[in-house]
């Protein structure tokens, strides 16, 4: 077990009293269970002080049940963080927890007063919140110290949960967590590499296969490690250089950005697909969409506002049937499969990398055009980021490509994507 230290500016140099607290890191579907004070806006990992005649594991189980209303199975202690303030030493012991049931929340008077309640928060969001500890320096020392402690704990424990073959390649490296993507994965960003932690069932085997096939043909990441366990899969890749094409600079210089996006599409289309290992043709994609519809996996809230409801389709079943009935002609090329601005990196005014290649393969050329057009539209009309650029028109993409837009195909592939 690893031990870390935090020495406060007000530490007297020796301690005369100690207090031990036990806290849990509970991860489910790449979200962490937190205790949140609604009146103060303060977050913390659930846990509290060790009581007399109580083991450390009993303490963390009790504290989580009282604060969050869940029963957990606790690991052994995974990490100790010792804090020194004034004349006191605070021992903070961290455990992994697995939810096994529900129980009644039993808050203390103070916890009731601050409006404490349990919240499941995506890993990237809470790492980002705890990383703001320096902002409270000199303003709220209690919160600064707590956020620093929890940030250090997550930096250690999110690495500790990884398979050894992956862990040995990232151990000791500080990371941030990307919150841009919408895949449901946790994306940990290190200085020179990127790790995706995903549920089993996501098509990352195809990502590995296509990334290796594309090596030398296009600027893509290098696969450093790929592992699976009983619940998750872990893909470690080199970090591509440059910045996303949705970076503020390119949003303010759209002509430069769209020229690069168009040139990249042409580069994709120029790749010889005769030995491409993956076919993402329309028939197969419709079968996948049909399976998702039958299993009620469609997120209607994530759809374009006009797709369902008044003036649109009644439900995903009706949309699926329309897609079967209106299949367009097929123009096979190498398709990125998710050609949106965050997946295209630029450096020194040219393409420096393509990421998120899980849907890459042979497909219709208009699929990438449709995804790019929609991504441009959403990034410039305030859907993403909130800022509106009224002078930009996404139709400039077709001028840069030197083609006339096929609006029927563009609409078709945007509608198909609503089922994924």
C-alpha positions in Angstrom: 0.0 0.0 0.0 1.3 3.4 -0.9 1.4 6.3 1.5 1.4 10.0 0.5 1.8 13.1 2.6 0.3 16.6 2.6 2.0 19.1 4.9 0.0 22.3 5.5 1.5 25.7 5.7 0.2 26.0 9.3 1.8 22.7 10.5 3.7 23.3 13.8 6.4 20.8 12.9 5.2 18.1 15.4 1.8 16.5 16.1 0.2 15.7 19.4 -3.1 14.2 18.2 -4.3 12.0 15.3 -7.6 11.3 13.6 -8.3 8.5 11.2 -10.9 8.7 8.4 -11.9 6.0 5.9 -13.1 6.9 2.4 -14.4 4.9 -0.5 -13.9 5.1 -4.3 -17.0 3.5 -5.8 -17.0 3.3 -9.6 -20.0 2.1 -11.7 -20.4 2.7 -15.4 -17.4 5.1 -15.3 -19.1 7.3 -12.8 -17.9 7.8 -9.2 -20.3 8.0 -6.2 -19.8 11.3 -4.4 -21.2 13.1 -1.4 -22.3 16.6 -2.4 -23.3 19.5 -0.1 -26.0 21.3 -2.0 -25.9 24.4 0.2 -22.1 24.9 -0.1 -21.4 23.4 -3.5 -18.7 21.2 -2.0 -17.9 17.6 -3.2 -16.1 14.8 -1.4 -15.6 11.1 -1.6 -18.0 9.4 0.9 -16.5 8.5 4.3 -15.7 9.7 7.8 -14.0 9.1 11.1 -13.1 5.8 12.5 -15.1 5.0 15.7 -14.0 3.0 18.7 -14.0 -0.8 18.4 -14.5 -0.5 14.6 -12.3 -1.9 11.9 -11.2 0.3 9.0 -13.4 -1.8 6.6 -16.4 -1.6 8.9 -15.9 2.2 9.1 -15.9 2.8 5.4 -18.9 0.5 4.9 -20.9 2.3 7.7 -20.0 5.8 6.5 -21.0 5.1 2.9 -24.3 3.6 3.9 -25.1 6.6 6.2 -24.1 9.2 3.6 -25.2 7.6 0.4 -27.8 5.0 1.2 -26.0 2.1 -0.4 -24.4 -1.1 1.0 -20.9 -1.8 -0.3 -18.4 -4.6 -0.3 -15.1 -3.1 0.6 -11.6 -3.9 -0.6 -8.6 -3.8 1.7 -7.0 -0.4 2.2 -5.5 0.7 -1.1 -3.9 4.1 -0.2 -3.0 6.2 2.8 -2.8 10.0 2.6 -1.4 11.6 5.8 -2.2 15.3 6.3 -0.4 17.5 8.8 -2.1 20.7 10.0 -1.2 22.7 13.2 -0.5 20.0 15.8 -2.6 17.2 14.2 -1.9 14.3 11.9 -4.9 13.2 9.9 -4.8 9.6 8.5 -7.0 9.2 5.4 -7.4 5.6 4.3 -8.9 4.9 0.9 -10.8 1.7 -0.2 -12.5 0.5 -3.4 -16.1 -0.2 -2.9 -18.7 -2.3 -4.9 -22.4 -1.6 -4.4 -24.3 -4.7 -3.3 -27.6 -3.1 -2.2 -29.5 -0.1 -0.9 -30.2 1.1 2.7 -31.6 4.1 4.5 -29.5 7.3 4.5 -28.7 8.5 8.1 -27.2 12.0 8.0 -25.7 13.9 10.9 -27.2 17.3 11.9 -24.4 19.1 10.1 -24.8 17.0 7.0 -28.6 17.8 7.0 -27.7 21.5 7.5 -25.5 21.6 4.4 -27.9 19.6 2.3 -25.7 16.6 1.7 -26.9 14.1 -0.9 -25.3 11.3 -3.0 -24.5 12.0 -6.6 -23.0 9.7 -9.4 -20.6 11.9 -11.3 -18.6 11.0 -14.5 -15.0 10.4 -13.7 -13.8 13.3 -15.9 -16.0 15.8 -14.2 -15.0 15.1 -10.7 -11.3 14.9 -11.5 -11.7 18.3 -13.0 -13.5 19.6 -10.0 -10.9 18.3 -7.5 -8.1 19.7 -9.8 -9.3 23.2 -9.0 -7.8 23.0 -5.4 -5.3 25.8 -6.0 -8.2 28.2 -6.7 -9.2 28.1 -3.0 -5.7 28.9 -1.7 -6.1 31.8 0.8 -9.9 31.8 0.2 -11.2 28.5 1.7 -8.3 26.5 3.2 -10.6 23.6 4.2 -11.9 23.1 0.7 -8.4 23.6 -0.8 -7.0 20.9 1.4 -9.8 18.5 0.9 -9.8 18.9 -2.9 -6.0 18.5 -3.0 -6.3 15.3 -1.0 -9.1 13.8 -3.1 -7.3 14.8 -6.3 -4.2 13.0 -5.2 -6.3 10.0 -4.2 -8.0 9.7 -7.6 -4.7 10.2 -9.4 -3.4 7.1 -7.6 -6.5 4.9 -7.4 -7.7 5.4 -11.0 -4.2 4.1 -12.1 -4.3 1.3 -9.4 -7.4 -0.3 -10.9 -5.8 -0.8 -14.3 -4.4 -4.2 -15.6 -0.7 -4.5 -14.8 0.4 -4.5 -18.5 -1.3 -1.0 -18.9 -0.5 0.3 -15.4 3.2 -0.2 -15.8 3.2 2.1 -18.8 1.4 5.0 -17.0 2.3 4.6 -13.3 3.6 7.8 -11.8 2.3 10.0 -14.6 -0.2 12.7 -13.8 -3.3 12.9 -16.0 -6.4 14.8 -16.8 -9.7 13.3 -18.0 -11.4 14.3 -21.2 -15.0 15.4 -21.0 -15.5 16.3 -24.7 -16.5 12.8 -26.0 -19.9 11.3 -25.7 -19.0 7.6 -25.9 -19.5 6.7 -22.2 -15.8 5.8 -21.9 -13.3 7.4 -19.5 -10.4 9.0 -21.5 -7.3 9.6 -19.4 -4.9 12.1 -21.0 -1.2 11.9 -20.0 1.6 14.0 -21.3 2.5 11.7 -24.2 -0.3 9.0 -24.3 -4.0 8.5 -24.0 -5.9 5.7 -22.2 -9.5 4.8 -23.0 -11.3 2.7 -20.4 -14.5 1.3 -21.9 -17.2 -1.3 -21.2 -16.9 -4.6 -22.9 -18.9 -4.7 -26.1 -17.6 -1.5 -27.5 -15.9 -2.1 -30.8 -12.4 -1.4 -29.7 -11.0 -4.5 -31.3 -11.9 -2.9 -34.6 -10.2 0.3 -33.5 -7.0 -1.6 -32.8 -7.2 -3.4 -36.1 -7.9 -0.3 -38.1 -5.4 1.8 -36.3 -2.6 -0.7 -37.0 -3.7 -1.0 -40.7 -3.7 2.8 -41.1 -0.2 3.2 -39.6 2.0 4.6 -42.3 -1.0 5.6 -44.4 -2.5 8.4 -42.2 -1.3 10.2 -39.0 -2.9 8.0 -36.4 -2.0 7.0 -32.8 0.4 4.1 -32.0 -1.2 1.3 -30.1 0.9 0.9 -26.9 -1.3 -1.6 -25.0 -4.7 -3.2 -25.3 -6.2 -5.4 -22.6 -9.6 -6.8 -21.5 -10.8 -8.1 -18.2 -14.1 -9.4 -17.1 -15.8 -6.0 -17.2 -13.8 -3.5 -19.2 -11.3 -3.0 -21.9 -8.3 -0.7 -21.9 -6.8 0.9 -24.9 -3.5 2.8 -24.5 -2.3 4.9 -27.4 0.3 7.5 -28.1 -1.0 11.0 -28.0 -1.3 12.7 -31.4 0.3 16.1 -31.6 -1.6 19.3 -32.2 -5.0 20.7 -31.1 -8.5 19.7 -32.0 -10.0 21.4 -35.0 -12.7 22.8 -32.6 -10.1 24.7 -30.7 -10.9 28.4 -30.2 -8.3 29.5 -32.7 -9.9 27.6 -35.5 -13.4 28.6 -34.6 -12.1 32.1 -35.0 -10.3 31.2 -38.3 -13.0 29.0 -39.9 -11.6 29.3 -43.5 -8.3 27.8 -42.4 -10.1 25.0 -40.4 -12.6 24.0 -43.2 -9.8 23.9 -45.8 -7.9 21.4 -43.6 -11.1 19.3 -42.9 -11.8 19.2 -46.7 -8.2 18.2 -47.5 -8.4 15.5 -44.9 -11.6 14.0 -46.4 -9.9 13.9 -49.8 -6.9 12.2 -48.1 -9.2 9.5 -46.7 -10.8 9.0 -50.1 -7.4 8.6 -51.7 -6.4 5.5 -49.6 -6.5 2.2 -51.4 -9.3 0.1 -49.8 -8.6 -3.1 -51.6 -7.1 -4.7 -48.5 -9.0 -2.7 -45.9 -9.8 -5.2 -43.0 -13.2 -3.6 -42.1 -16.4 -3.1 -44.1 -18.8 -0.6 -42.6 -21.3 -0.7 -45.5 -24.9 0.3 -45.1 -26.5 -3.2 -44.8 -24.4 -4.0 -41.8 -25.0 -0.6 -40.2 -28.7 -1.0 -40.6 -28.6 -4.4 -38.9 -26.7 -2.9 -36.0 -29.3 -0.1 -35.8 -32.1 -2.6 -35.9 -30.6 -4.5 -33.0 -30.2 -1.2 -31.0 -33.8 -0.3 -31.7 -35.1 -3.7 -30.6 -33.1 -3.5 -27.4 -34.4 0.1 -26.7 -30.9 1.6 -26.7 -31.8 4.8 -28.5 -31.4 8.0 -26.5 -34.1 10.3 -27.8 -32.8 13.2 -25.8 -29.6 13.1 -27.7 -31.3 13.3 -31.1 -31.7 16.4 -33.2 -34.8 18.3 -32.1 -36.6 17.8 -35.4 -36.0 14.1 -35.7 -38.8 12.8 -33.4 -42.1 14.2 -32.4 -44.2 16.7 -34.2 -43.1 17.0 -37.8 -40.6 14.2 -37.4 -40.7 10.4 -36.9 -43.1 8.9 -34.3 -40.4 6.7 -32.8 -37.1 4.9 -33.6 -39.0 2.0 -35.2 -40.6 4.3 -37.7 -37.2 6.0 -38.5 -35.6 2.6 -38.9 -38.2 1.5 -41.4 -37.8 4.8 -43.3 -34.0 4.1 -43.5 -34.6 0.6 -44.9 -37.1 2.0 -47.5 -34.9 4.9 -48.6 -31.4 3.4 -49.0 -29.3 5.7 -51.2 -26.8 4.7 -53.9 -23.4 3.6 -52.6 -20.0 5.3 -53.2 -17.5 3.3 -51.2 -14.3 5.0 -49.8 -12.3 4.8 -46.7 -14.5 6.5 -44.1 -13.4 7.7 -40.7 -16.9 6.8 -39.3 -17.1 9.7 -36.8 -15.7 12.6 -38.7 -16.4 15.4 -36.3 -14.2 18.3 -35.2 -12.9 16.8 -31.9 -11.5 13.8 -33.8 -9.3 15.9 -36.2 -6.1 17.3 -34.8 -4.1 20.1 -36.5 -0.6 21.4 -36.0 1.3 24.1 -38.0 -1.7 24.5 -40.3 -2.1 20.9 -41.4 -3.5 17.6 -40.3 -1.5 16.1 -37.5 -3.7 13.2 -36.3 -7.0 11.4 -36.5 -8.5 9.7 -33.4 -11.5 7.7 -32.4 -11.2 5.2 -35.2 -13.7 2.6 -33.9 -16.1 3.1 -36.8 -13.4 3.5 -39.5 -13.7 1.3 -42.5 -15.2 1.1 -46.0 -18.4 3.1 -46.2 -20.2 5.7 -48.3 -18.3 8.9 -48.8 -21.3 11.0 -47.9 -21.3 9.5 -44.3 -18.2 11.5 -43.3 -19.4 14.5 -45.2 -22.7 14.4 -43.3 -21.0 14.0 -39.9 -18.6 16.9 -40.7 -21.4 19.2 -41.9 -23.4 18.5 -38.7 -20.3 19.0 -36.5 -19.5 22.3 -38.2 -23.1 23.5 -37.8 -23.2 22.6 -34.1 -19.8 24.0 -33.2 -20.6 27.4 -34.8 -24.3 27.8 -33.9 -23.7 27.4 -30.1 -24.9 23.9 -29.7 -21.5 23.0 -28.4 -19.6 25.5 -26.4 -22.5 28.0 -26.2 -20.9 30.7 -28.4 -22.6 31.6 -31.7 -20.6 32.6 -34.8 -23.3 34.2 -36.9 -21.1 34.9 -39.9 -20.1 31.3 -40.5 -22.1 29.0 -42.9 -21.2 25.3 -42.8 -22.0 25.1 -46.6 -18.5 26.4 -47.2 -17.4 22.8 -46.7 -18.8 21.9 -50.2 -16.9 24.8 -51.8 -13.7 23.5 -50.2 -14.4 20.0 -51.4 -15.3 21.3 -54.9 -18.6 19.3 -55.0 -22.3 20.1 -54.9 -24.1 19.0 -51.7 -26.2 15.9 -52.0 -28.8 16.9 -49.3 -30.7 13.7 -49.5 -27.7 11.6 -48.6 -26.6 14.1 -46.0 -30.0 13.9 -44.3 -30.0 10.1 -44.6 -26.7 9.6 -42.8 -27.5 12.1 -40.1 -30.8 10.2 -39.5 -29.0 6.9 -39.5 -26.6 8.3 -36.8 -29.6 9.1 -34.6 -29.9 5.3 -34.0 -26.3 5.1 -32.6 
